[in-house]
Amino acid sequence: MATLPPSAVPRRVVVLVSGSGTNLQALLDAVAAEGPAAYGAEIVAVGADRDGIAGLERARAAGLPTFVCRVKDHASREEWDQALAEAISAYEPELVVSAGFMKIVGKEFLARFGGRFINTHPALLPSFPGAHGVRDALAHGVKVTGCTVHFVDDGVDTGPIIAQGAVDVVEEDSPEGEAALHQRIKDIERRLLVEVVGRLARRGYRIEGRKVLDP
């Protein structure tokens, strides 16, 4: 059972990105608007799996330290996983947040951060896991989809669910034009992630089996 007790001191958070960093920006804006003490968390570093992305520029603009850990710079995926875990550990985070980080972590990472690594997914898990959640939901003909914030385990989008937000599918949505639906999901996803990270940081939590509960 993983636990994080309530805290009156802001939790240290490392955020991981792979692209534009819009979820990261939403977290940065929340911390700036409320202050770390009221929000419950402070972002202490931002990491990425590649160079030259907007997410890193957002972090640098906010005055945050950044690091890059590329798979191709390591002899194996396991070595990369260990290097990523060590790079994050240097900042002593209490929570790690995947804000569009498009890599699957391994055993070493989960040994250090299991039960503390938060991810988002653009579907209502356990339905439509994997890299094409929006497209798969549309192809299946669902009337309602959405997003899920969950803890990461050693499966693909199989970890305990923290919170979910629903989004209606309308007639104009189609597998060929999924961008509009994906954007509506992203809008909900950003708000949900901000709420979840702040709430867990302030109030703490415990994980029992597949349930995320108050401490």
C-alpha positions in Angstrom: 0.0 0.0 0.0 1.4 3.4 -1.1 0.7 6.4 1.1 1.4 10.1 1.2 0.3 11.9 4.4 -1.3 15.4 4.5 1.2 18.2 4.5 1.2 21.9 5.4 4.4 22.3 3.4 4.3 22.4 -0.4 5.2 19.1 -2.0 8.2 18.9 -4.3 7.1 18.0 -7.8 9.1 17.0 -10.9 7.2 17.3 -14.2 8.1 15.2 -17.3 7.3 16.4 -20.8 7.8 15.3 -24.4 6.1 18.1 -26.5 4.3 21.4 -26.2 4.0 21.4 -22.5 0.4 22.7 -22.2 -0.3 20.5 -19.2 2.9 21.8 -17.6 1.9 25.4 -18.3 -1.5 24.7 -16.6 0.4 23.5 -13.5 2.8 26.4 -13.6 -0.1 28.9 -13.9 -1.9 27.2 -10.9 1.2 27.5 -8.7 1.8 31.1 -9.7 -1.9 32.1 -9.2 -2.4 30.4 -5.8 1.2 30.3 -4.5 2.9 27.0 -3.6 1.6 27.1 0.0 -2.1 27.4 -1.0 -1.9 25.1 -4.0 0.1 22.5 -2.0 2.9 21.9 -4.4 5.9 23.5 -6.0 7.5 22.4 -9.3 11.2 22.0 -8.7 12.4 20.7 -12.1 11.2 19.7 -15.5 12.6 16.8 -17.5 12.2 15.6 -21.1 13.1 12.7 -23.3 14.2 15.0 -26.2 15.7 18.4 -26.8 14.2 21.4 -28.5 10.6 21.1 -27.4 8.3 23.9 -26.2 7.8 22.2 -22.9 11.4 22.8 -21.9 11.1 26.4 -23.1 8.1 26.9 -20.8 10.1 25.6 -17.9 13.1 27.8 -18.6 10.8 30.8 -19.0 9.5 30.0 -15.5 13.1 29.9 -14.1 13.0 26.2 -13.5 16.0 23.8 -13.9 15.6 21.3 -16.7 17.2 18.1 -17.8 17.0 15.8 -20.9 17.3 12.0 -20.8 17.2 10.5 -24.3 16.7 6.8 -24.9 19.2 6.9 -27.8 22.0 8.1 -25.5 21.9 4.8 -23.5 23.0 1.3 -24.4 19.6 -0.2 -23.4 16.1 0.8 -22.3 17.0 -0.4 -18.8 20.0 1.9 -18.6 17.8 4.8 -19.8 15.2 4.0 -17.2 17.8 4.0 -14.5 19.3 7.2 -15.7 15.9 8.9 -15.8 15.2 7.7 -12.2 18.6 9.1 -11.0 18.1 12.4 -12.8 14.7 12.9 -11.1 15.9 11.7 -7.7 18.5 14.5 -7.7 15.6 16.9 -7.1 14.1 14.8 -4.2 10.5 15.0 -5.4 7.6 13.7 -3.5 5.4 13.5 -6.6 6.4 13.0 -10.3 3.9 14.1 -13.0 3.8 13.0 -16.6 2.5 16.0 -18.5 2.5 14.4 -22.0 5.6 12.4 -21.4 5.5 9.8 -24.2 7.7 7.1 -22.8 6.9 4.0 -20.8 9.0 3.7 -17.7 10.5 0.5 -16.3 11.3 -1.4 -13.2 14.0 0.9 -11.8 11.8 4.0 -12.2 8.8 2.3 -10.6 11.0 0.9 -7.7 11.7 4.5 -6.8 8.5 6.4 -7.8 5.8 3.7 -7.9 2.7 5.1 -6.2 4.0 8.6 -6.7 4.0 8.9 -10.5 0.9 10.6 -12.0 -0.2 10.3 -15.6 -3.1 11.5 -17.8 -4.8 9.5 -20.6 -7.3 10.8 -23.2 -10.0 8.2 -22.6 -12.1 6.8 -19.8 -9.9 4.0 -18.6 -9.9 1.0 -18.5 -11.4 1.5 -21.9 -9.1 2.4 -24.8 -5.6 2.3 -23.3 -2.5 3.0 -25.3 -1.3 5.7 -27.7 -4.6 6.1 -29.7 -7.2 6.5 -27.0 -9.2 9.2 -28.8 -9.2 7.5 -32.2 -10.0 4.1 -30.7 -13.0 5.5 -28.8 -14.3 7.1 -31.9 -13.9 4.0 -34.0 -15.8 2.1 -31.3 -18.7 4.5 -31.6 -18.9 5.6 -28.0 -21.3 8.4 -27.1 -19.2 9.6 -24.1 -15.4 9.6 -23.7 -13.1 11.8 -21.7 -9.8 11.7 -19.7 -8.3 9.8 -16.8 -5.7 10.9 -14.3 -4.1 7.8 -12.8 -1.0 6.5 -11.0 1.4 4.6 -13.3 2.2 0.9 -12.7 4.0 -1.6 -14.8 1.2 -2.0 -17.3 0.1 0.3 -20.1 -2.5 2.7 -18.6 -3.5 0.1 -16.0 -2.6 1.9 -12.8 -5.1 3.0 -10.0 -7.5 5.7 -11.2 -7.4 9.0 -9.3 -10.1 11.0 -11.2 -11.9 11.1 -14.5 -13.7 13.7 -16.6 -16.4 13.0 -19.2 -16.7 14.5 -22.7 -19.6 14.0 -25.0 -19.0 12.8 -28.5 -21.0 14.8 -31.1 -22.1 14.0 -34.6 -19.3 16.2 -36.1 -16.6 14.0 -34.4 -15.2 11.3 -36.6 -12.1 9.1 -36.8 -10.9 11.2 -39.7 -11.4 14.5 -37.8 -10.6 13.6 -34.2 -8.7 16.8 -33.5 -11.7 18.7 -32.3 -12.7 16.0 -29.9 -9.1 15.6 -28.7 -9.0 19.4 -28.0 -12.1 19.2 -25.9 -10.6 16.3 -24.0 -7.4 18.3 -23.5 -9.3 21.2 -22.0 -10.8 19.0 -19.4 -7.6 17.1 -18.9 -5.6 20.2 -18.0 -8.2 21.3 -15.4 -8.4 17.8 -13.9 -4.7 17.4 -13.6 -4.3 20.8 -11.9 -7.0 19.8 -9.4 -5.7 16.4 -8.7 -2.0 17.4 -8.2 -3.0 20.1 -5.8 -5.5 18.0 -3.9 -3.1 15.0 -3.5 -0.3 17.3 -2.5 -2.3 19.0 0.2 -4.5 16.2 1.5 -2.3 13.2 0.8 -3.7 9.8 -0.2 -3.4 6.1 0.2 -3.6 3.4 -2.5 -5.3 0.2 -1.5 -5.5 -2.3 -4.4 -7.0 -0.3 -7.3 -8.5 2.4 -5.1 -7.0 5.8 -4.4 -8.4 7.0 -1.0 -8.0 9.8 1.5 -5.1 9.1 3.9 
